[in-house]
Amino acid sequence: GHISGDLWNIAGRAIQIIAWNHHNQFCGRCGSPMQELYDEMQKSCMICEFISYPRISPAVIMSVLRGNAILLGRAPRFPAGIYSTLAGFVEPGEVLEEAVRREVKEETNIDVTDIRYIASQAWPFPHSLMIGFSCQYAGGELKINKAELEDANWFTPDAMPQLPSKLSVARALIDHFLTERAAPLSKYKRSSPNRANEGNR
């Protein structure tokens, strides 16, 4: 929250490349030193020919809507008072829509439908790609998974909690909800720009 969006993107790319370089100095297959190739972003083992590319971990992040309310939760790692949209990593063999349904169900016991793509964001903590969706409540009683969340609740535009930084795709999803309902954004609390917001994904 302390730098411009353009500089954020450059810094985020640099962080991910540095982390990839640091964690792939040796071959994961045979243990030999890896050699960086400069015509493509990859490292190659000269012994067994194993190739390593920078790691990107896809994660879904979603606004769950029910009428004039949005489902927001807070995880233990969040800054004090912050509520955000639900999120989670995509598992092997899943498509994105399946991941959305699974994560919402696992964290809140809510079923969702009408899953629609909204936006995406590279999130270098350490190498995520956040893929943002909006979806509609389809059933279920809110029941919080305490292993994932401290709290979760439905919030209406006139009674929003403290929100994540505008730098995050989570905030873009929340603002999309508020804009659709013609809510004056200036009325709502905002978190202080803080690196701690990285936990909000």
C-alpha positions as CSV (number, residue, x, y, z in Angstrom):
1,G,0.0,0.0,0.0
2,H,3.0,2.3,0.0
3,I,3.9,2.2,-3.7
4,S,2.1,2.7,-7.0
5,G,0.4,-0.1,-8.8
6,D,3.0,-0.1,-11.6
7,L,5.9,-0.3,-9.2
8,W,4.0,-3.0,-7.2
9,N,3.8,-5.2,-10.3
10,I,7.5,-4.8,-11.1
11,A,8.5,-5.5,-7.5
12,G,6.2,-8.5,-7.3
13,R,7.6,-10.0,-10.5
14,A,11.2,-9.5,-9.1
15,I,10.3,-11.2,-5.8
16,Q,8.9,-14.2,-7.5
17,I,12.0,-14.6,-9.8
18,I,14.4,-14.2,-6.9
19,A,12.6,-16.8,-4.9
20,W,12.5,-19.2,-7.8
21,N,16.2,-18.7,-8.4
22,H,17.0,-19.3,-4.7
23,H,14.9,-22.4,-4.3
24,N,16.1,-24.1,-7.6
25,Q,19.8,-24.0,-7.4
26,F,20.0,-27.8,-7.5
27,C,18.1,-30.3,-9.6
28,G,15.0,-31.7,-7.8
29,R,15.4,-35.0,-9.6
30,C,19.2,-35.9,-9.3
31,G,20.6,-33.1,-7.1
32,S,23.1,-31.7,-9.6
33,P,23.6,-27.9,-10.0
34,M,21.0,-26.2,-12.2
35,Q,22.1,-23.9,-15.0
36,E,20.0,-20.9,-15.9
37,L,19.1,-20.4,-19.5
38,Y,19.0,-16.8,-20.7
39,D,16.9,-17.2,-23.8
40,E,13.9,-18.4,-21.7
41,M,12.9,-18.2,-18.1
42,Q,14.0,-21.7,-17.1
43,K,16.7,-23.7,-15.4
44,S,18.1,-26.9,-16.8
45,C,20.0,-29.8,-15.3
46,M,23.0,-30.7,-17.5
47,I,23.1,-34.2,-16.1
48,C,19.5,-35.5,-16.3
49,E,18.0,-32.7,-18.4
50,F,15.3,-31.9,-15.9
51,I,13.8,-28.4,-16.5
52,S,12.5,-26.0,-13.9
53,Y,10.2,-23.1,-14.6
54,P,9.2,-20.4,-12.1
55,R,6.4,-21.7,-9.9
56,I,2.9,-20.2,-10.1
57,S,0.3,-21.4,-7.6
58,P,-3.3,-20.7,-8.8
59,A,-5.8,-19.7,-6.1
60,V,-9.4,-18.7,-6.3
61,I,-10.9,-15.8,-4.4
62,M,-14.6,-15.1,-4.4
63,S,-17.4,-12.8,-3.3
64,V,-20.4,-14.8,-2.2
65,L,-23.6,-12.8,-2.6
66,R,-27.0,-13.3,-1.2
67,G,-29.5,-10.6,-2.1
68,N,-28.1,-7.3,-0.8
69,A,-25.4,-8.9,1.3
70,I,-21.9,-10.2,0.8
71,L,-20.2,-13.0,2.8
72,L,-16.9,-11.8,4.3
73,G,-14.6,-13.6,6.8
74,R,-11.4,-13.0,8.7
75,A,-8.6,-15.4,9.2
76,P,-6.2,-15.4,12.2
77,R,-3.4,-14.0,10.1
78,F,-5.4,-10.9,9.1
79,P,-4.7,-7.5,10.6
80,A,-7.0,-6.6,13.5
81,G,-10.5,-5.9,12.4
82,I,-10.1,-6.7,8.7
83,Y,-12.7,-8.8,6.9
84,S,-12.2,-10.0,3.4
85,T,-13.5,-12.4,0.7
86,L,-13.0,-16.1,1.0
87,A,-10.0,-17.6,-0.9
88,G,-8.1,-20.9,-1.3
89,F,-5.6,-22.7,-3.5
90,V,-6.7,-24.8,-6.5
91,E,-6.1,-28.5,-5.9
92,P,-4.7,-31.0,-8.4
93,G,-7.3,-32.1,-10.9
94,E,-9.7,-29.2,-10.1
95,V,-11.1,-26.7,-12.5
96,L,-11.5,-23.2,-11.1
97,E,-15.3,-23.4,-10.6
98,E,-14.9,-26.6,-8.6
99,A,-12.3,-24.9,-6.4
100,V,-14.7,-22.0,-5.7
101,R,-17.5,-24.3,-4.6
102,R,-15.2,-26.5,-2.5
103,E,-13.5,-23.6,-0.7
104,V,-16.7,-21.9,0.2
105,K,-18.3,-25.1,1.4
106,E,-15.2,-26.1,3.4
107,E,-14.9,-22.7,5.1
108,T,-18.5,-21.7,5.7
109,N,-20.8,-24.7,4.8
110,I,-22.4,-22.5,2.1
111,D,-23.3,-23.8,-1.3
112,V,-22.9,-21.4,-4.3
113,T,-24.0,-21.2,-7.9
114,D,-23.7,-18.8,-10.9
115,I,-19.9,-18.5,-10.6
116,R,-18.6,-15.6,-12.7
117,Y,-15.1,-14.5,-13.4
118,I,-14.4,-10.9,-12.3
119,A,-10.6,-10.2,-12.2
120,S,-7.2,-11.6,-11.5
121,Q,-4.0,-10.5,-9.8
122,A,-0.4,-11.8,-9.4
123,W,0.2,-12.0,-5.7
124,P,3.9,-12.6,-4.9
125,F,3.5,-14.0,-1.3
126,P,5.3,-16.0,-2.5
127,H,4.1,-17.0,-6.0
128,S,0.3,-17.0,-6.2
129,L,-2.1,-16.1,-9.1
130,M,-5.3,-14.9,-7.5
131,I,-8.3,-15.6,-9.8
132,G,-11.4,-13.6,-8.7
133,F,-15.0,-14.7,-9.0
134,S,-18.4,-13.6,-7.9
135,C,-21.0,-16.2,-7.1
136,Q,-24.5,-16.5,-5.7
137,Y,-25.7,-18.2,-2.5
138,A,-27.5,-21.4,-3.3
139,G,-28.2,-22.8,0.2
140,G,-26.8,-23.9,3.5
141,E,-26.6,-22.5,7.0
142,L,-23.5,-20.4,7.8
143,K,-21.1,-22.6,9.9
144,I,-17.6,-21.4,10.3
145,N,-14.7,-23.8,9.9
146,K,-12.5,-22.7,12.9
147,A,-9.4,-24.3,11.3
148,E,-9.7,-21.7,8.5
149,L,-11.5,-18.6,9.9
150,E,-12.0,-16.7,13.1
151,D,-15.3,-15.3,12.0
152,A,-17.6,-14.9,9.0
153,N,-20.8,-13.1,8.4
154,W,-23.2,-11.5,5.8
155,F,-22.7,-7.8,5.4
156,T,-24.9,-5.2,3.7
157,P,-23.6,-2.0,2.0
158,D,-24.8,0.2,4.9
159,A,-23.0,-1.9,7.5
160,M,-19.6,-3.0,6.1
161,P,-16.6,-3.9,8.3
162,Q,-13.1,-2.7,7.9
163,L,-12.0,-3.7,4.4
164,P,-8.6,-4.8,2.9
165,S,-6.4,-2.5,1.0
166,K,-7.4,-1.3,-2.5
167,L,-4.2,-2.9,-3.8
168,S,-5.8,-6.3,-3.5
169,V,-8.1,-8.2,-5.8
170,A,-10.2,-9.0,-2.7
171,R,-11.0,-5.3,-2.4
172,A,-11.8,-5.1,-6.1
173,L,-14.4,-7.9,-5.6
174,I,-15.9,-6.1,-2.6
175,D,-16.0,-2.7,-4.5
176,H,-17.6,-4.5,-7.4
177,F,-20.4,-5.6,-5.1
178,L,-20.8,-2.1,-3.6
179,T,-20.7,-0.4,-7.0
180,E,-23.4,-2.7,-8.3
181,R,-25.6,-1.7,-5.4
182,A,-24.8,2.0,-6.0
183,A,-23.3,2.3,-2.5
184,P,-21.2,5.4,-1.7
185,L,-17.8,3.9,-1.0
186,S,-16.7,7.0,1.0
187,K,-19.0,5.9,3.9
188,Y,-17.0,2.7,4.6
189,K,-14.0,2.2,6.8
190,R,-10.7,1.5,5.1
191,S,-7.6,-0.2,6.5
192,S,-4.4,1.7,6.8
193,P,-2.0,0.9,3.9
194,N,0.1,-1.8,5.4
195,R,2.2,-4.7,4.2
196,A,0.3,-6.8,6.8
197,N,-2.6,-6.8,4.3
198,E,-0.7,-9.4,2.3
199,G,-2.5,-12.0,4.4
200,N,-5.8,-10.9,2.9
201,R,-5.0,-12.3,-0.6
